[in-house]
Amino acid sequence: MQNQKSGQAGFSLIEVLVAITIFTVGLLAIANLQISSIMQSSGSNTRTVATSIANGVMEEIMSRGELDPSFRTTAGGDWLFAEGTSTDLALDGAGQYTATWNITTNSPVPNLARISVTVNGPRTRTITMTSFKRFQ
């Protein structure tokens, strides 16, 4: 029996280099997607925290009645928190946030208060909530 070689077996150097290049391009694309995913997740977390803070401030304002001593009426018809109209919050792992609120009465409808809460977070994320409360 005679052993005959019908051709070469294996891969050439060029084929291996092309395969490594294609594999490297794929890995770089996956790494880029991972970085984008982490950044989007961080932005989502910032918006979630800002929305949660805005909800908390809005609920605190909405839970108070118009006769509550925390409110006082100015000549222009605006209600103001006696403690002020803004607060700064530093949350561990979430960053620095500033919540501001504005309460306007009798505009556009009599006996109706328009309450706006704005929360500014890190990386210029801003959440604004507006609600209305009827009073007598």
C-alpha positions as CSV (number, residue, x, y, z in Angstrom):
1,M,0.0,0.0,0.0
2,Q,1.2,3.3,-1.0
3,N,0.3,6.6,0.8
4,Q,-0.4,9.4,-1.6
5,K,-0.8,13.1,-0.7
6,S,-3.7,14.5,-2.5
7,G,-3.2,18.1,-1.2
8,Q,-2.2,20.1,1.7
9,A,-4.0,19.9,5.0
10,G,-4.5,22.8,7.5
11,F,-4.7,26.5,7.2
12,S,-2.4,29.0,5.5
13,L,-0.9,31.9,7.4
14,I,-3.1,34.4,5.5
15,E,-6.3,32.5,6.4
16,V,-5.3,32.5,10.1
17,L,-4.6,36.3,10.0
18,V,-7.9,37.1,8.3
19,A,-9.7,35.0,10.9
20,I,-8.0,36.7,13.8
21,T,-8.8,40.1,12.3
22,I,-12.5,39.3,11.9
23,F,-12.5,37.9,15.5
24,T,-10.8,41.1,16.8
25,V,-13.3,43.4,15.1
26,G,-16.1,41.4,16.6
27,L,-14.7,41.7,20.1
28,L,-14.1,45.4,19.8
29,A,-17.8,45.9,18.7
30,I,-19.0,43.9,21.7
31,A,-16.7,45.9,24.0
32,N,-18.2,49.1,22.6
33,L,-21.7,47.8,23.1
34,Q,-20.9,47.0,26.7
35,I,-19.6,50.5,27.4
36,S,-22.7,52.0,25.8
37,S,-24.9,49.8,27.9
38,I,-23.1,50.8,31.2
39,M,-23.5,54.5,30.3
40,Q,-27.2,54.1,29.5
41,S,-27.8,52.2,32.7
42,S,-26.1,55.0,34.7
43,G,-28.3,57.6,33.0
44,S,-31.4,55.5,33.7
45,N,-30.4,55.3,37.3
46,T,-30.0,59.1,37.5
47,R,-33.4,59.7,36.0
48,T,-35.0,57.1,38.3
49,V,-33.5,58.8,41.4
50,A,-34.6,62.3,40.2
51,T,-38.1,61.1,39.5
52,S,-38.3,59.5,42.9
53,I,-37.2,62.7,44.6
54,A,-39.7,64.7,42.6
55,N,-42.5,62.3,43.6
56,G,-41.5,62.6,47.2
57,V,-41.5,66.4,47.2
58,M,-44.8,66.5,45.2
59,E,-46.5,64.0,47.7
60,E,-45.3,66.1,50.6
61,I,-46.8,69.3,49.1
62,M,-50.0,67.6,48.0
63,S,-50.5,66.0,51.5
64,R,-50.7,69.4,53.2
65,G,-54.0,71.3,53.4
66,E,-54.5,75.0,52.5
67,L,-54.7,75.9,56.2
68,D,-51.4,74.1,57.0
69,P,-49.0,76.5,58.8
70,S,-46.3,75.4,56.4
71,F,-47.9,77.5,53.7
72,R,-48.3,81.3,53.6
73,T,-50.0,83.5,51.0
74,T,-48.2,86.4,49.4
75,A,-49.9,89.5,47.9
76,G,-49.3,88.0,44.5
77,G,-51.3,84.9,45.3
78,D,-48.4,82.5,45.4
79,W,-48.0,79.9,48.2
80,L,-44.6,79.3,49.5
81,F,-43.1,76.7,51.8
82,A,-42.2,78.5,55.0
83,E,-38.9,76.6,54.9
84,G,-38.0,77.9,51.4
85,T,-38.6,76.8,47.8
86,S,-35.6,74.5,47.2
87,T,-33.5,71.8,48.9
88,D,-30.2,70.1,48.1
89,L,-29.8,66.4,48.5
90,A,-26.6,64.3,48.4
91,L,-27.4,60.6,48.0
92,D,-24.6,58.0,48.5
93,G,-23.8,56.4,45.1
94,A,-26.3,58.6,43.3
95,G,-24.8,62.1,43.4
96,Q,-26.0,65.6,44.2
97,Y,-29.6,66.6,43.4
98,T,-31.4,69.9,43.8
99,A,-35.2,70.0,44.2
100,T,-37.1,73.2,43.6
101,W,-40.8,73.8,43.7
102,N,-43.2,76.6,42.8
103,I,-46.8,76.8,43.9
104,T,-49.1,79.3,42.1
105,T,-52.7,79.8,43.2
106,N,-55.8,81.0,41.3
107,S,-54.0,80.7,37.9
108,P,-55.5,79.8,35.5
109,V,-58.6,78.8,37.5
110,P,-59.8,80.3,40.8
111,N,-59.4,78.0,43.8
112,L,-56.8,75.9,42.0
113,A,-53.1,75.6,42.9
114,R,-50.6,74.7,40.2
115,I,-47.6,72.9,41.8
116,S,-44.4,72.4,39.8
117,V,-41.5,70.4,41.1
118,T,-38.1,70.4,39.3
119,V,-35.2,68.2,40.2
120,N,-31.8,68.8,38.8
121,G,-29.4,65.9,39.0
122,P,-25.8,65.1,38.0
123,R,-24.8,65.2,34.3
124,T,-27.5,67.9,33.7
125,R,-30.5,65.5,34.2
126,T,-33.7,67.5,34.9
127,I,-37.1,66.1,35.8
128,T,-40.1,68.3,36.1
129,M,-43.5,67.3,37.5
130,T,-46.6,69.4,37.6
131,S,-49.8,68.8,39.5
132,F,-53.0,70.7,40.5
133,K,-54.7,70.9,43.8
134,R,-58.1,72.3,44.5
135,F,-58.6,74.4,47.6
136,Q,-61.4,76.5,49.1
